[in-house]
Amino acid sequence: MPVLNIRTTAECLQAKREPVDQATLASAAVIVADVRRRGAMALREHAERYGDIKPGEPLVHDRAALLAALDKCPRGERQLLEHAANRIRTFAQAQRACIRELQTTVPGGEAGHWIAPVASAGCYAPGGRFPLPSSVLMTAVTARIAGVRNLIVASPRPANIVLAAAAIADADALLAVGGAQAVAALAYGAAPFVTDVDLIVGPGNRWVTAAKHLVAGVVGIDMLAGPSEILIIADGDADPGLIAADLLAQAEHDADASVVLVTDNAPLISAVNQRLDEQLITLPTRETALAALRNSFAVCVADTEAAVAIADLVAPEHLVIMVGDANASTDVARKCANYGAVFIGAMSDQVLGDYAAGPNHVLPTGGGSRFGGGLSVFTFLRVRTFLRMNGPSAAASALRSEAAQLARLEGLEGHARAIEAR
């Protein structure tokens, strides 16, 4: 029977993982440098070598090709994509409405901020064992709502449904390449097929993450996303079958995924392990899930407060609260500080959020929620401040005097003179 290993609070700190290992970083650096130097020729060579495309296949599917794929999409599948896109769009529009321009007074003038989207973005969607049209929708739909003008999706070996999702998301084109080679092409361009973008977003394997790390600063990135994670806080009244189902939903993503149960009820751990054993029997992704369970664990704590402390130490990608009723779970959720997204109550299944409830499923992993949030319209927006002084006044004179004094404290006489010249 699979067993979630029991860990102590101290051992939870050791569970933190680097977003990318040094060996992968070194391998990705070779590919990134090659694509940067040789452009489209290197891009095609690496794409064919790693099986992204076959010789002679197009590197890029333009807008017309995406629309053609949408026309081929079975009606039921198309409706699923459109409904999901609409919910993602509605949530993103609500988020965008929260962000407003600002103007306030300063001595002798006004200051504030203006908001503008990045001009171009590349949205990565993994193309591993199964097509992931949901990642295309989550990234590209959100980018468009933010106001991004030029939008390209990158995904290796794109199935027709992935191309259709890119069409529904209003992408301009899809780069049929993955891994470090795709990230390099998005960052540096690979004329005439790909122009460089301002921002690269989306989840991917460790080579994608390594490449994003390498090009960060040349372009913006959303985050360094690693393997999937879930942490469930549950009490003795929680349903062990639901807990097991939620844990397996993340475990089947990747052999490196991490699933964690934190509870103040020791018998619940045994009950969950029993349900894991039962559910794994018929799970088609059993081998992957089993591998993930081997590096996952459970923690038995004294009370809910201790469970919250563990959750904040782990800072998981997905946090699920199954404590009492929905109101009790909400109270616990509000006490938690570090998570990518929280799912409150037994009926708020994390997978529902991953697919199409509206909030985004591109979330920080590896403890990244301690300093960042998930993908949203905010990711694609820049807040730029302005200052407008209205001319000579007593208030402005006092401000200039203090600014000049601060400049001289720092040894910057040129700064002080520029201030006093006005």
Secondary structure, DSSP 4 states (H G I P E B T S, - for coil): ----EE--HHHHHTT---SS-HHHHHHHHHHHHHHHHHTHHHHHHHHHHTTSS-TTS-SEEEHHHHHHHHHHS-HHHHHHHHHHHHHHHHHHHHHHHH---EEEEETTEEEEEEEEE-SEEEEE---SSS--HHHHIIIIIHHHHHT-SEEEEE-SS--HHHHHHHHHTT-SEEE---HHHHHHHHHH-BTTTB---SEEE----HHHHHHHHHHBTTBEES----S-EEEEEE-TTS-HHHHHHHHHHHHTT-TT-EEEEEES-HHHHHHHHHHHHHHHTT-TTHHHHHHHHHT-EEEE-SSHHHHHHHHHHH--SEEEEESSSHHHHHHHHHH----SEEEESTTS-HHHHHHTSSS------TTGGGT-----GGGGEEEEEEEEE-S--HHHHHHHHHHHHHHHHTT-HHHHHHHHT-
